[in-house]
Amino acid sequence: MNLDYIKPDDWSIIEEGFNAENVKSSESIFSIGNGAMGQRANFEEQYSGPTFQGSYIAGVYYPDKTRVGWWKNGYPEYFAKVLNAPNWIGINVLVNNEPLDLFACKEVKNFRRELNMKEGWLSRSFVAILPNNVEVEVITKRFLSIDLDEVGAINFNIKPLNGDAEITFQPYLDAGITNEDTNWDDKFWNTQNLTQENGQAFIQASTMKTDFHTCTFMESHLFLNDEKVSITPNAKQEENTVSFGYTSQVKQNETFTINKFGGYAVDRNHDKTALVSAAKKALKTATDLGYKVLLENQKQAWATIWNMSDITIDGDVKAQQGIRFNIFQLNQTYLGTDSQLNIGPKGFTGEKYGGSTYWDTEAYCIPFYMATKDQKVARNLLEYRYNHLEKAIENAEKLGFKNGAALYPMVTMNGEECHNEWEITFEEIHRNGAIAFAIYNFYRYTGDYSYIPEKGLEVLIGIARFWQQRATFSTDKNQYVILGVTGPNEYENNINNNWYTNYIAQWCIKYALENIEKVASEFASDYTRIMDKAKLSKTELEQWKAVADNMYFPYSEEKGIYLQQDGFLDKELITVADLPKSERPINQKWSWDRILRSPYIKQADILQGFYLFEDQFTEKELEKHFNFYEPFTVHESSLSPCVHSIQAAKLDRMEQAYTFYLRTSRLDLDDYNHEVEEGLHITSMAGTWMSIVEGFGGMRVKNDMLNFEPRIPKEWDAYSFKVNFRNRILKVNVSQTETTFELEGSADLDIVVNQNTVTISPNNLVRI
């Protein structure tokens, strides 16, 4: 059953009415972040019902020893866990010594939770009758500052409604935190020091093994009816917690308020011996500004982000809410200010999929960040992989590859492979191709070639070496084959000649060869440096070329299509339409053995290749493959509907394109995969952006020019988006009758619309 309690709204995610069954799902959906830290939407006050507590610090992780029944050579030593960090948001609330706990209350009325995406804050309001029959009204608001990214702020108000009451706020810090997904119930954090002075508290803690040092901090200010009050706190310290108690007599209908400032100072940004002083400095900056000014600054920071990245949809509130939710969460997760960070598949919303980086970044996220940020942000994402090249070579060496062959990890924190499912760790090698494609995609979009001679060519060489060594010459076929792989469709493991893998392997080798020639002729000093380092011989290049020129691709003459893998037609080809709904999702209802023997496709596989390399195929070929494979696709990967939406739009199948768009944009809001309580699908959210810009907008870069073939679903009156193309910002607005283009800046821009060249002049609306 889909979640249906989220209210449709253009700019906010809204929940009305308290239902304990929705709490864990809402904790994911209403998560907040600022690129440096994030947290699930846990209540500030205590909650005794089912809950998934989660606060996270970007880049801080723990190498949880892999748990498997038997070990294999090359197996990752650990599974990198996104760490649940010390909790700073907690505020216990006592009313006449009775804890405020929504799970234990006699009645909860007028419950409303709002995530305001336009302004970047989370609020709650409700009226509760406690077990001691005191009735209170509570209004809270909190946010994580974009400007001061070490700091968050909470505004918590309580009003007794049926008589006077003694109310106590107990703000606390708690470092006694565990992960829900630990393999061995290891202790991840070592609490080193707790201090409190002058109403401020600090917990210094470090991670076991990885030795990240953090300081979690807090300071609170109290108000009665908006007048600041001075209350001497009752301080309390235990092994892993420090708290203050502030008690006040509050008359009926008076409001008692606590403003709590908290956050993290981390040794990724400061000397580990100076974390408390860094925390004090952050607190001073925040408290000097005060809650209200911090909130106004937050609204301005988000206005700046939205000015470039917003997509508007007129006439379809659910579609509008969906795309803004996706764009909001992407910006909460990664803002591009730190080249050591990346976009985790759950972001700051949960612990599943340990690790911060998958191939999703290169295949799905880079287009979003290229078009909605400065190009340096996308370049940072490319440099992240260059910085891990030596680790990628080590990963390949562990599997028996030689001579500088590089296999980038499926999942990583620091460049080492840390995924512990063998059929993915060893076999889902197509990820190498996504990393090479991102280098090509960056150059194609930005026109900036400098990254390739400076850094990218070394990555391309390592990847080409891997593909040449991974291919096997089949004397039976008289061609090169790639055996024992898993393609993007993870519902087929250990198969031979996955078409997508073979195709991207061939493309990677050809692209590396092409760029070696270009760098040799145009960047002589870089070429010399790279060749001295890589020690590439003419013989090796000939071996590469032999593999690329003679790669095998499974093909059915009878059906006139490429086969997903050699044995696909051996399967019992029953379409999804004939699969009982009661048996879906099959990844929760079927055995793995049954899934692997079925024809069902978890996500776009051949169609993924047609998406990345569409200029290599005709529209008729796309249509034929779409018609064959889509009916077998169950879309149980979050990365699947967006690619299908783009392809359906290209084929002018707008009903299908719209259905797939709604599915990708509301995947978490409507909980299509029945797993939202574990966290959101952050990286696939970039695919939602692509569904509109590349799917409906038809945006491509061809021959150094932006191309558009705009289409619009019948359900929409109009939609608009902006792209930053080579430092020029173009706004596109598509309605049912026309498309308009507006250009910011001072220079003209030539674009292609429906195959006709159009010149756009700055500040001059062009109608097509």
Secondary structure, 3 states (H helix, E strand, C coil): CCCCCEECCCCEEEEECCCHHHHHHHHHHCCEECCCEEECCCCCCCCCCCCCCCEEECCCEEEEECCCCCCCCCCCCEEEEECCCCECCCEEEEECCEECCCCCCCEEEEEEEEEECCCCEEEEEEEEECCCCCEEEEEEEEEECCCCCCEEEEEEEEEECCCCEEEEEEEEEECCCCCCCCCCCCCCEEEEEEEEECCEEEEEEEECCCCCEEEEEEEEEEEECCEEECCCCEEEECCCEEEEEEEEEECCCCCEEEEEEEEEEECCCCCHHHHHHHHHHHHHHHHHHHHHHHHHHHHHHHHHHHHHHCCEEECCHHHHHHHHHHHHHHHHHCCCCCCCCCCCCCCCCCCCCCCCECCHHHHHHHHHHHHHCCHHHHHHHHHHHHCCHHHHHHHHHHCCCCCCCCCCCCCECCCCCCCCCHHHHCCCCCHHHHHHHHHHHHHHHHCCCCHHHHHHHHHHHHHHHHHHHHCEEECCCCEEECCCECCCCCCCCCECCCHHHHHHHHHHHHHHHHHHHHHHHHCHHHHHHHHHHHCCCHHHHHHHHHHHHCECCCEECCCCEECCCCCHHHCCCCCHHHCCHHHCCHHHHCCHHHHHHCCCECCCCHHHHHHHCHHHCCHHHHHHHHHHHHHHECCCCCCHHHHHHHHHHHCCCHHHHHHHHHHHHCCCCCCCCCCHHHCCCHHHHHHHHHHHHHHHCCCEEECCEEEECCCCCCCCCEEEEEEEECCEEEEEEEECCCEEEEECCCCCEEEEECCEEEEECECCCEEC
